Amino acid sequence: MAAPRSPPFRAEHIGSLLRPEELVKLRYAVADKSASPESLPPVEEKAIREVVALQQSCGIHSLTNGEYSRHQFWGTFFETLNGMEEVNLREGGYDTSIFRQYAPDVKSFMHAKTIPNAVTVATSKISHTGKSSYLPEFEFLKTLVPQDQWKNIKLTLASPSWYHFRYGPNKAYLKGVYANDDEYFADIAKAYQIELKILYDAGLRNAQVDDPNLAYFCSEAMLEGWKADPDNFQTADEQFSAYMRFYNACFARPHDLHLGIHLCRGNYLGSRHFSEGAYDRIATTLFRELNVSTFYLEYDTPRAGGFEPLRFLPREKNVVLGVVTSKFAPLEDKREMVERVYKAADFVAQGEDTKTREEALKRLSVSPQCGFASHAEGNALGYEDMRKKLMLVRSIADEIWPGEP
């Protein structure tokens, strides 16, 4: 079976784009009640129209709303499920002992003595409400492009393990809610399936899961912490395999819904990352077992390792190479980036049923390494810097795959 194409397109981006300052300030004002909720939609919609036009002017076909309807990249999927509660909003706050202290993002937050983002756990049995928090984003984007382009619109989705990995064993749910992870995973998977069906029925055909957690299994520091944790009831490899089964239960879908996954090592305020480590350790299991069509992989710095693991890529799957950094302003050298894509293709060509660089290139694309604004304030570069990065991605793609979107 051939790998799907268009989507993914040759020139991609990961989803989030730098937000206008007016939008960021207004969202905070609404949150602290110094502005009315009714004041937000007009400003948000104007900003989305402008950022869609920016993507179109840069030759990007997988259009997103820049995640302008969200404060942080994962949205509110989990927070709006029945049974999930933000426990840090309760009187008295939360118990820090629930966290996996060596999880790279948690470790960074604890070192800074701040809350690890939202602290959301299952306080009763989880189920979908029947109402999608992602759907309004997609419906508004549909009003901005012709109907024959709706299939190109890309919606970014939360990782199934987002509110599981950060917590210690059996701490993602209150005592008595679930007997074990398998029960918890089963209910999350049912909810995820309902979410995908709602979005598919509305016309969504291009989705990307944003997942920092799987890349953390490449981090030696995290793995050492895991090994030293006496509360763990399985090895890191066993947990990773459990996640593969869990994700696949979430990702069952119609054949014409393109689903990819972006692996991230952190993309926080001020362009911070949380972990390092090459894909070698997880590549075989990840590429061969995870039921996605496309992997959006960071490859902008040595902390992501080399291209060697790409030789394990099955012939029916794609890789989008994130060789252009979204964290800092200086532009990469185009010729160097083109050569890096060719080098990656040579490793793909070592894999099953792929004999030549030309064949391997059919399954590759290029993109920035991550989003430009996983959180409201965004990375340490400007709007014009971002535009130049997107144009560079388009230019690299045009040289390698002339005439292809």
TIMI-993172 format. One record per residue: x, y, z of N, C-alpha, C in turn; residue in one letter. Coordinates in steps of 0.001 Angstrom, whole numbers, plus 524288, in hexadecimal, padded with zeros to 5 digits. Layout:
<sites>
XYZXYZXYZa/...
</sites>
This chain:
<sites>
8034A7FB57800008000080000800008036E804DB80000m/80232808A27FCB28054080D6B7FC5A803E781118800D5a/807B78144A80253806C881833806628032181C6A8043Da/7FF7A81E618076E7FBE282270805977FECB8277D80464p/7FC5E82AB6801377FEE382F8D7FF9B7FAC8833C87FEC0r/7FC3283886800457F8F783D3B7FF927F3A283CD880228s/7F33A83C67807427F77783CC480B0D7FA4B8379880BE1p/7FF21837D880E1D8020883C9B80F4B8040D83F2F80A53p/804C08445880A94806CE847448063280CB784797806A1f/80F448492180268814FF8496B80286816E884DAD8063Dr/8141B8520F80670815678564D80A138113A8566980E50a/812BB855178130E80F16854B381764810988588E81BBAe/80D178595281F6880E9985BAA8245E80BA1858C9828A4h/80D2B8598682D8380B6785613831BA80641857CA8342Di/804A285CA6833517FF6E85E25835227FF1D8637D8378Ag/802028646183BD3801898696483E8A804DF86D8A83BE5s/802C68724F83BDD80570876C78398B8054587B4683D71l/808FC87ECE83D068094C88322840BB804368863A840C6l/802388873D845757FD4D88A118460D7FE4388FF38462Fr/7FA9B89300844087FB06898B0844967FABA89A3484A57p/7FDA889E3084BD67FDC689FD7851517F8588A1578533Fe/7F53B8A3B184FD67EFF18A53E851537ECBE8A08B8531Ae/7ED4F89C33850507EA5D89778851A67EC3B8952E856D7l/7F152894F48579A7F379892CC85C767F19F895F48612Av/7F21689B20860CA7F08789E7E865277EAB189E0D86649k/7E78B89DC8862297E1F189D83862F87E0568985D8657El/7E2D28940D863ED7E18088F068664B7E2BC88F0B86C27r/7E7248915C86DA57E85C891D4873377E4728955D875F4y/7E2C889983873597DEF789D18875AB7D9BA89A6987682a/7D8328972B872DD7D35C89430873827D3F48906087814v/7D88088DFC878857D97188A3687CBB7D93188CCD8821Aa/7DB3F89196882887DB158942F887AD7D64A897AD8885Dd/7D2A989739884887CD96899EC884D37CDE489FD888456k/7D2448A1D0882377D2978A768881277D0898A8B887BB3s/7CF4A8A4A4878AE7CCB28A5538739E7C86F8A13987334a/7C4798A252870187C00E89EB886FA17C14889A5186BDEs/7BF24895AA86CBD7BFEB891588690D7BE16892B38638Bp/7BA1A8960E863267B7FA8977585E047BBCC89AAF85AC0e/7BFB489CF585D517C37D8A02885A6E7C78D89CE485791s/7C80B897DD858FD7CC3689497856CF7CB38892B185138l/7C6978907984FF47C5E488E3284ABE7C728891C984628p/7C595896C28460E7C6EA89A00841837CCCC89AA8840BCp/7CF9F89B57845057D54E89BF9844A77D7D5896DC842F4v/7D60989289845307D81D88D5A843DF7D72288C1283E22e/7D26D88CF983C437D11188BAB836D97D41A88F04832FDe/7D4DA894048342F7D8008976F830CB7DD978956783071k/7DFC6893DC834E57E51E891DA834FC7E59288CC4831E7a/7E1A388965832527E1BD8846A82F707E1748856F8298Ei/7DE1988905827E97DDD188A52822537E32C88C0D8204Cr/7E5C388F4B823617EADB89155821BA7EF0188D1782195e/7EEE588982825647F2F9885818257D7F1FD8815082156v/7ED188806E81FDD7EBF987CF181B777EE1487F6281674v/7ED3D88476815D17EF4A8872C811317F53D886F08110Da/7F7B88874A815A87FD6D886DE815E37FF3388187813EEl/7FCB787D6C815D67FE3487826814277FD888778380E44q/7F9378797A80C3E7F83B879168069B7FC6387C0880386q/7FDF68809480574801EE883A9802B18074088106802C6s/8081487D968069B80D0787AB28070580CD58757A8041Bc/808668744B8019B807FA86F6A7FEB68070586AA980214g/804CF86B78806C88038B8672B80A527FDF1865658093Ei/7FD2586050808857F7FA85E368073A7F52F85BD980BEAh/7F816859E680FBE7F5AA85791814687F47185BF481843s/7F04B85ECD817287EF0C8638681A127ED238625181F92l/7EF0A8654A8236A7ED16864FD828C27EB3F86A7182A67t/7E8BF86ABD82EEA7E73F86FD9830FB7EB8A8722283470n/7F03B86FD9834107F49F871A1837347F4168704383CEEg/7EFE886D4783E297EE6D86C06843947ECF7871018468Ce/7EAF2874DE843AD7E978879E4845F87E4B5879728498Ey/7E1C487529849147DD338746D84C767DEA7871DF851A1s/7E3AC870E1852607E57F86E23857157E98987179859EEr/7E9F98708385EE97EE1D87306861EA7F32486FCB86197h/7F28686A8A861617F6FB8670B861027F5C3862DF85CEEq/7F9CB8603685B1B7F95185D2C856597F558858B68568Ff/7F4608568E85B347F100851EC85B5A7EB308533185B87w/7E9D88582385C247E4528598B85C347E1A8857DB86137g/7DCA68568F860D47D99F8552A865897D6B984FFE864E0t/7D8CF84C83861A57D63D84776860DF7D57F8449186606f/7D9BA843CE868EC7D965840D186DCC7D639843B0871EEf/7D709848CA872377D46284BD28763E7CE7984BC4875A8e/7CC9C84ACA870DD7C6F484AE686FE67C47A8457586FD4t/7C7778416B870F87C53583C328716C7C27283B97876AAl/7BE4E83899876BA7BBF88371587BB97C0098341287EE5n/7C06D83543883D77C3EE83256887457C943834BE88810g/7CAC68388D884C27CFE383B13885537CF3D8403888841m/7D2E28414B88BCF7D2808460F88EEC7D7E78487F88FB0e/7D82684DA288F3A7DCF085082890717DD4C8511089660e/7E04484D9F898CD7E04984D6889E857E31A852078A0EFv/7E68D854B789DFB7E928859408A03A7E56985DD88A0F3n/7E0C285D8389E9F7DCDD8619489F647D9A4860B08A450l/7DA3585C218A6AD7D77B85B0E8AB8C7D9D885E358B007r/7D6C485F1B8B3FE7D8CE861AF8B8A27DD0F85E3C8BAF8e/7E1808609D8BC087E5D585D9C8BE457E9B085BBA8BA34g/7E85C85C4A8B5247EC1285AE88B1087ECB9855128B047g/7F169853678AF167F26D84DF68ADB77F73284BF48B0ABy/7F7C0846DF8B0937FC08844348B34380070843428AF5Bd/804F7845A88B024809478452B8AC6E80B5083F9D8ABFEt/80A0183C3C8AFB880C00836DF8AF9380987833A38AB36s/80569835A98A8C5802FB832B38A4868065B832B289FA5i/80A1A8364489F4280D0F836DE89A69811978330F899FBf/812C0831AF895308177282EB3893F481BE0832B9893C7r/81ECC8332B897F6822688378F898AC826B3837C489482q/827CF83371891EC82BE68334788DF7829BB833BF8886Cy/824908345B887D78226B8359C882B1824C683AD688115a/8270B83B4087C7782A2983FE787B30827658451C87BECp/822708459587A5A81FCF84A9C87B0781E8B84B98880CAd/81CC9847898838781BA0848118891F82090849A288C17v/824E68471C88AEC829DE8484088D7982B5F84DF188CC9k/82A8B84FF78881782BD58556C886FC828668591F88A1As/82353857F388A5281FBD85B4288D41820DB85B1189322f/821DB8566489520822DE855DD89AB8827D4858CE89C48m/82BB5858B1898CF8309485B7D899DB82F8A8615789A4Ah/82BD5863368970582A72868C4897148263C869FE89B23a/82486865EF89E038207F866828A20581B68868BC89FDFk/819D3866C289B4F814DC86859898FE8117586393897EFt/80C718649089701808BE86057895E9809DA85E0C89081i/80A06858E488FDF80AD18567D88AB5805F48570388743p/804F885BCE8856D8005A85CDF8822F7FB6185B5788531n/7F764859B1882657F29785810885007F377852D1887BCa/7F1428524588C5B7F1B984D6888F587EC6284AC588F2Av/7EBB08478888B297E6988453A88A0D7E6E383F5388AA6t/7E35C83D1E88DC57E3328377888E9D7DD8E8359988E38v/7DCF38306C88DE47D7B482E1A88DDE7D5CB82DA78937Aa/7D18383063894987CF3283014899D37CA5082CAA899DBt/7C88E82B0B895347C4538273B894997C500824BF88F3Cs/7C1A88211388DD87C23381E56888DA7C2078223688450k/7C57B821608808C7C60B824EA87C157C25A82365877B2i/7BFDF8275B875557BCC182683870987BC7D82B9286D8Es/7BB6482B28868957BAD382FC18653E7B5718322286614h/7B5228373D865EA7B01A839E8866B87ACB2839E7861D8t/7AF1C8389085D597AC53838FA858697AD2783E2E855B9g/7AFD4841C58586C7B0FB846E68563F7B6DB84789855D1k/7B8C9848CF851197BE6384941850267C04984ECA85126s/7C48F84F48854207C6EA85471854E67CA508560385048s/7CBBA8524984CF77CECF85376848497CB608551D843A7y/7C69785343843867C33F8540B83EF37C28A859CA83D6Fl/7C1AD85D708411A7C10B862E483F747C5BD8650A83C75p/7CA778634583DCB7CF19864F983AF27CEC3863528353Ae/7CD4D85E6D834667CCEC85C5382F197C88D85EFF82C0Df/7C41A85FBF82E8E7BFAA8622682BD87C0EA867B182A1Ae/7C3B686AAB82D4E7C51186FFA82BAA7C8F486FE682729f/7CCCE86C668275E7D08E86BFB823127CDD486AA481DF0l/7C9BD8677F81E3E7C6D586614819827C47486ADE816D2k/7C34986EE9819CF7C1008739D8177A7C509876E981493t/7CA05875A98153C7CE31878EA813097D085876C880E05l/7CF20871ED80C9D7D15386F90807D97CCF286CF0804B7v/7CDB886C3D7FFA07C9C8869857FC727C8FE863ED7FE60p/7C46F861C67FD4B7C31B85C917FF4A7C6E9858697FD6Eq/7C904858EF7F8B67CCA4854F27F6D17D1E38550D7F9B1d/7D2AB858FC7FD177D77385942800367D698857C0805EDq/7D1C385683807687D0C4854F780CD37D40C8504580E5Fw/7D50584CBD80AB87D7FE847FD80BE27DDAC8493080D4Ck/7DF8984DD880BE27E4F084F4E80D057E58F851AC81273n/7E152853B38149F7E1968562D819C87E3C58524981DC1i/7E79B85418820C17E9FF850A8824A97E8628525F82A1Fk/7E67884E9B82D237E50984F94832917E8E484CA48360Al/7EB2484F55839D17EEC084CD183D717EBBE84AF28424At/7ED108464F844187EA32843B2848537EDD38426684CE3l/7EB8F841DD8517E7EE98840908562B7F06E83AEC85613a/7F4F983A028584B7F701834B5858EB7F3868319885C9Bs/7F26082CAE85B637EF448296A85EF47F1A4828FF86468p/7F6D382952864C97F9658289A869D97FAA282DC286C90s/7F8798321486A9F7FA008373186CAA7F94C8378E87292w/7F4E58359F874917F3F7835DD87A2C7F4C78308C87CC9y/7F85682D7F87A8F7F9C08288887D077FF898284B87E43h/802DE8293E87A5E8087D8289487B1580AAB82BF687F76f/808B7830B48801480AE383455883EF80A0B8329D88991r/8064382F0E88A48804FA82D5788F928078882818890CDy/808818272C895CA80AB78223889772806F181DB689684g/808BD818DA897578057A8143F8966580033814958992Ap/7FC0A813EC896217F6A5813FA898177F5198193089A9Cn/7F7C181D6F8991A7F6878229389B4C7F3938260C89767k/7F27D8241B892B67EF8F8272C88EE07E9BE827348901Fa/7E84682408893F77E2CC823A6895977E2A7822E289B7By/7DE9E8250B89DDE7DE25824928A3877DD3381EE28A515l/7DEC881D8E8A9B77DE248183D8ABB97D863816AF8AB93k/7D7648121C8A9737D2188101D8A9207CF54811548A403g/7D17A814F18A0EA7CF008164189BE67D02381200897E7v/7D5118106C897817D6A380C228940B7DA278086E89716y/7D9B680375895D87DCF37FF91898807E2807FF8489659a/7E31A8010C8916A7E838800D188EE37E8408042E889F6n/7ECD38049F8878F7ED5D807C8882D57EA0C805BD87E56d/7E990800AA87DD97E6967FE82879737E0F68008887978d/7DE95800D387E0C7D93F802DE87E5E7D91D808A987CDFe/7DCDF80B9C87ECE7DD448113387D9C7DE1D81204877B6y/7E1D180F0E875817E2ED80F7C86FEB7DE1480E3386CA7f/7DB2B80A3D86E3C7D6938089E86B3A7D29180D0786ADDa/7D1C180FD886F2C7CDEA8141686F0A7CFEE818D086C03d/7D500819FC86C787D73D81E35869467D6B481CD986380i/7D7CF817EE862187D7778164C85C9E7D1E7816DD85A87a/7CE098156E85DB07C8948160E85BFE7C76181BD385AF4k/7C93181F3A85E7A7C849824D985DD67CB17826ED85900a/7CFE6825218581D7D2F0826DC853987D0468253484E85y/7CE2C8207E84E847CB6881E8C849E77C691821D8848B3q/7C3B58235384CBB7BF22826B084BEE7C0DB82BFA849C7i/7C51F82E1284BE77C7308331584A017C89C832C78443Ee/7CB7682EBF842C07CCF382E2A83D417C83082D9C839B9l/7C43182AD683B787BF7782A288384D7BCA082F5D8378Ek/7BC3B8327383BBB7B9B58379083B497BC9483AEB83741i/7C1B983AFB8379B7C4D983E2F8340B7C4A783C1482E74l/7C4DC836EA82DE97C49183489828B77BF4E835AD8262Dy/7BB1F835228291A7B5E483620826FB7B54183BC982548d/7B84183F51827B77B816844D58263B7BB76846038217Ba/7BE898421781FC97C1B7842C481B187C78B842BD81BECg/7C96384210820C27CF0484209821B17D18983D4981F1El/7D5D483E4581C3D7D8A783A03819B07DE8783A3F81AB1r/7E02C83DDD81E0E7E5C383E9E81EF77E69784022824ACn/7E8AB83C91827D17E96783D8782D657EEFA83C3282F02a/7F0E083F03832DD7F62883E2C834E67F60783E3283AD7q/7F7C8839FF83D307F82483999842DD7FD5C83BE68449Av/7FD2A83F718486B801F7841C884A818038983EEB84F70d/8082283C7C84F4C8098D838DA8537D80F1A839A685579d/80FC283C70859CE814FD83CC485C2281695837C585EF4p/812CB834C7860D58140983084864748173282C2286204n/8160082A9885D3A818CE8262C85AE081E8F8276385A27l/81FD582C48858D08255682DB7858168285182D9885D3Fa/8258C82E18861A08283782DD9866AF82A9C8287B867A6y/828AC82479864F182AE981F3F865768302681ECE8629Ff/831D0823108600F8370A8234E85DC083AF2825C586181c/83913827E4865D583C5A82AD28697383EE68273D86D76s/8440B8272C86D8A846D8823E787150845AE8259B876E4e/8452D82AB1877C88440782CA287D0D83EB282AA987EE2a/83ACE82AD387B65835A7828E087CD4835D68230687DE9m/8389D8202087AA2838DD81A7587B3583B9C818E088043l/83F9981BE0881B78423C81ACB886B183E8481BCA88B37e/83B8E8200988AE7837C28212A88EF7833A281CF588F57g/831F081B0388AD882E00816D688AB483012811F288D6Ew/834E98109E88C1B8374580BDC88E3F837DF80C2D89428k/838CA810E389617839B28119289BB4834A78123089EDBa/830438129C89C3282B448139189ED58290380E638A0D7d/828D280D978A5E7826F0808938A7FE82116807C08A73Dp/81E3380BED8A5F58188A80B6E8A548816F68095489FEAd/81A968096989C398193C80781896FF8184B801A489718n/8140A7FFF7894A6812C27FA67894828141E7F7F488F40f/816817FB0F88BCE818557F8F7886CA81D0A7FC2888501q/8200F7F9E48816C8249C7FCA487F67822DF800F587BA9t/826878046987A4C825558088B8768D823CD8063387147a/826778020886FAA8251A7FF7C86AB481F927FD4486AE1d/81E247FB0686F46818D27F8E886FD1814C37FD4386FBBe/81610801B18722A812768062687206811DE8083686C7Dq/8163480880869A38160180A5F8643C81299806C4860E7f/81338801B68619380FF57FDFD85EAD80A3C7FE7986036s/8093F7FF6C86536803D780041866F2801858051286462a/804BB8091E863CC802E080DD486120801AD80CB485B5Ey/804C48097D858E1803A68082F853657FE41805AB852EDm/7FD0280208856567F7E27FF7A856307F38D8036585767r/7F476806B285B4B7F0B180AA985CDD7EFB280E8A8586Df/7F3DC81085856227F3498144F851DD7F062811D784D41y/7F1AE80D0884C017EF1D80A7F8478F7E945809DA84881n/7E7C0808F184D5E7E22D808AA84E9D7DFA080E0384DD9a/7E2898122384EF27E0848177684E237E040818DB84856c/7E3E1816E6845397E4AE818C883FE37E1CA815BA83BACf/7DEBC811BE83D017DBA680F02838FE7D8618130D8361Ca/7D844812BD830E17D5E6816EB82DCC7D4B18151F8284Ar/7D15F818018256A7D070816D981FE27D57A8177581CBDp/7D5E7814A7818717DAC5814988156C7DC10819E58130Fh/7D82381D3F812517D9318224780FD87DA03826B7813C2d/7DA9D82572818B77DC288295B81C917E206828D881D70l/7E4F782C9E81B6F7EAA182C8D81C2E7EBDD82E2A821CBh/7EEC982AD18247F7F03C82BEA829E07F62082B7A82A77l/7F88382F9982C6F7FE1782F8C82D877FF13830B78333Dg/803FC83028834DF805668315A83A4480A898345683A51i/80AA38387B83D6780F5E83B9F83E03811E283A5D84338h/816DA838B484311819D0837AD847D281D1883C7A84920l/81CB483E3684DFF81F018432584F9C822208426685498c/826598455385523829898451A859E3828C0849EC85D52r/8246D84C9685C7D823378514185F87823B98562885C46g/82004859C685D0681FE585E97859F581D2F862C185D41n/81FD4864448618181D3C867898655B81F0386D35864EAy/81D068706F8686981E1B8760686866823EC87728867C7l/8251E87AF58647282A9587C4F8639F82D91878548607Fg/82ABA8750685D8D82D278711085A2582FFC86CCE85D2Es/82E0E86B8A861CC830748676A864F982EE886202862FFr/8329D85E5D8635E8315A858DE862938321D85613867C6h/8300285156868388301A84E9086D3083392849B186D2Af/8348E847718689B83779842858689A83ACA84204863B2s/83E3F83E31863D68419F83CF785F6D841C58371385EBDe/8436F8356685A14843E882FCB8592E8424582E41853BCg/8455782AE48514C844568292B84BEE83FC78255984BB5a/83D7B824CC8470A838FF8215B8464883A6C81B9284640y/83F8281A5D8461A84139814EF8457383E868112A8492Ad/83DE6812D884DFE83BF880F4E8520A8364E80DA08512Br/83337810F484EA482D9C80FC984E0982C0380EE08485Ci/82F9E80FB9844A682E2980FFC83F1E82B7180B1583D1Fa/82D8F8068F83E3682B58801BE83C15825B68010583DE6t/824E080171842F881F94800C58450E81BFC8051B8432At/81DD2809F48437781AA080E70841F3818E680E1D83C45l/81C9F80D7B838BD81B6480D9C8332A81813808F883176f/8192980476833A38168D7FFBC831BC8115A7FEA083476r/810D38005C8394D80C1E7FEDB83C3C808028032383C9Ce/809908081083C7C805BC80C3783D4B8028480D188385Cl/7FD5280D12838F97F9C080D82834907F8DA8133383304n/7FCE981592830D07FC7881AB682E6B7FEE381A61828FEv/7FD8D81E1B825AF7FFAD81E2A82061804A08216581FF2s/805438253C823748098D828FD822E380BE282A4D8282Et/8111982A858285A813EE82C3382CFD8165A8318982BE4f/8150A8355782F1D8174C83A9582EC181BA383ACF832D5y/8208883A9E83115824ED839D8834AD8287C83E95834EFl/82A1583FF4839AD82DE28441F83A818333F84252838A2e/835BF8459B8358883B058446F833CD83E2A8497C83312y/83D2984D618366F83FC58526C835AE844F3852DA83889d/845D084F8D83C8484AAC84FD883F8B84C9984A4F840BDt/8518A849D48425F853AD844A9843B9850BC841F784822p/84D9F844DB84B4384AF58423C84F9F846F883E3284DCAr/8458483E6C848B3841E283A8A8468E844BA835ED8440Ba/849EB836108440884CDD831C0841C884D248320083BD9g/84EF382DBA8398D84FAD82D7D833E984B0782B1883118g/84B9E82A9A82BF08476B82882828A6847668228882859f/84B398200A82ACB84BB681A5882A53846B28175582B90e/843AC818D482F8483EF3815CF830C383AE9815B182C56p/83B618192F828988378B8195982451837D28147D820DFl/83BD8811748216783C1F80CA081E5083804808AE82012r/8359780999824A48317E806178268F82C05807D2824DAf/82BAE80BFF821DB8269780E078203A823FA80A5181C5Dl/81F4D8085681D9081C87804F1819DC81B14807EC814E0p/81A728051D810AA819A6807AF80BA28147180A7D80B40r/810AB8093180E9B80B8480BB680E4C80B1E81083811CCe/80F948124D8140080F6A816C4817858132081B16815C2k/811BC81FE581741814BC82488815D6817A0826B781A8An/81B97829EA8196C81E2082D1781D6981E6E832B381B78v/81CD88365581ECF81D9A83BE481DD28225983D8A82104v/8265E83F5881E6182B5A84089820DE82B638462E822CEl/82B70846D7827F482B8784C1182A3D8310C84E2782A9Eg/8334084FA482621838BB8514A825F4839708572A826DFv/8352F85A24826948356D85FD382767833848610182CE6v/836A58638F83012834F78648083576830B9868AD835B0t/82D01867D68392C828F686BBB83A3482A1686EB183F3Ds/82E9886DA58419682FD486FE3846B3832C18750A84665k/835E2875C48424D8393F87A60842068392887CB983C8Bf/83A76881C483C308399F884C18376883D6F883AA832EAa/84278882DC833DE8460D8825A82F6A8444187E2982B8Dp/8447B87F8482680842C487BE282272846ED877D582146l/84538873098208F848B886EDC81EF684A7986FB48194Be/84ED986D63817F7850BC86D8C8129B84D9B869B180F45d/84B2B86B8D80B34847B88683B8080A84AA68638D805C7k/84F38864718039C8522486023801338536885BEB80538r/854D785D91809ED8560D859D180E0E8512C856A380F83e/84CA88592F80FAC847D185677811008464B8528F80CBCm/846FB85410807D7845D885079803888494A84BA7803F1v/84E3784C7B80518851CA8481280591850518449580A34e/84E5E846ED80E5F84CB5843C8812DA848088405581161r/844788426E80E4E8400283F4280C94841EE83AB880938v/845A983BBF805C5847C5837858028584A7C83365805EDy/84D368352F809F784FD08318280D8084BCE82E1C81047k/8479183089811FF8436082D8A81480841148298D810B7a/8404982B2B80BE283E21827A3807E9841A9822E680718a/846B5823AF8076584A5681F50806A4849B881B3880AF3d/8487D81CEE80FB38477E81927813E6842358167281321f/83E40819608117883933816F08104C839E0812CD80C12v/83D47813E38085983E3481046803FD8409F80B24805BDa/842CA80B0480A6E844FF8062280C77840C28028A80EACq/83C008048180EF9837CB8018681157835437FDB280DAEg/830F07FB7B80F7082E507F75880C8E82C107F94F80767e/82D237F67F8033282AE37F7757FE0982BDD7FCF87FBFCd/82FE57FF897FDF18314C804B07FBE6836F78046D7FA34t/837EA805167F53D83D2D804247F338840318091E7F203k/83D7780D637F0D984023812087EEF783E92816DE7F214t/841D581AD67F1BD8409581FE27F41883B86822037F1D5r/83AC8821787ECC98361A8238D7EA3883125821157EC71e/8313E81C057ED4B82CBD8195F7EFA182BD981B407F539e/8301181BD17F81882F9E81D887FD8582D58823007FDEDa/82ED4826757FA5A82CF682BD97FA7F8270A82C3A7F9E4l/824B1828497F78881F01828587F6EE81C3A828497FC33k/81EEA826828004A81C818260C8057681E6082A378094Dr/820F082E398074F823048324F80AAC8209E837A080974l/820AD83AF580D5C81F188406980CE6822968438F8108Fs/821EA848C381086824F584C148140E8215984FB58170Ev/8233D8517E81B92820288550281EDE823C5857A0822CFs/821B985B87825A78247585D2F82A678246C858B382E55p/827F5858DE832218289085471835B482406853F88397Bq/8216D8584883AB881D038582E83E548198A85CD483D06c/8159185DBE84045812698625F83F8C8156F8673C8410Dg/8136586BCC83F81815DE870BE840E0813C7872E584607f/80F6E870B3847D380D00872D584C95809C086E9984F36a/80C5586ABD85171809878669F854368067E868CF858D9s/8084F86D3A85ADF805AF8700B85F15804C6875A485D45h/801458785B85FD77FF4887D5185DE68038D8812485C46a/80794881C285F8380B7D885CC85E5C80F1C8845A859D8e/80FBC87F64858C6812C487DC98543B818A187DC085514g/81B6787C4D850F68210F87BB18512C823EE880DB85076n/8291D8809A8510482C66885478512182DE58870C84BA0a/829F9888578488382AD388A8F843548260088DC8841E9l/82663890E083DC68221F8945683C5681EB58922683805g/81A67894DF836FB816A0893368330B81922892F082DA3y/81C4A896D382C4D81EF0896D38273D822FA8926F826F8e/8258E8915682B518292C88CDD82B7B8263A887D082A3Dd/821988874282C8481E668829D82B9281CEC8822C825D3m/81B508868F8238B819E08868081DF681E89884B481AA6r/8232A886A581BCE827D788520818DD8290187F508198Ak/8280A87D4581E32828DE877A681F218251B8746881BC7k/820268760181B9581C548732D8186781DBD87386812A0l/81F868780D810ED82126878AF80B77825E68754480A48m/8296E874C980E0982E038717080D4E82C5786BC580CB1l/828B886A0580FF8826B9864AE80F8D82471863C380A22v/8215D867888084281F05867128030482345866D27FECFr/8275786A047FF6B82B8A86A347FB8C82EA68651D7FB73s/82FAC862E38000F8325B85DCE8005082F19859AB7FD85i/82A0B859977FEAD82693855B97FC3D82668856687F657a/8264685B3A7F478825F485C2E7EED682ADA85A5A7EC01d/82F5785AB37EE958341E858E17EC1183448852EB7EBC3e/83295850567EFE1832E384A947F00E82E6D848077ED0Bi/829B284A507ED86825088481E7EB0D8226784C537E7B7w/824D884E127E3818229B852647E07F81D168512B7DE85p/8199C854FE7DF2E814458546D7DD3881096851937E0D6g/8128D84F977E55580F2484CBC7E8F580D92850417ED84e/808A984FD87EF53806E6853357F39180972851F67F8D0p/
</sites>
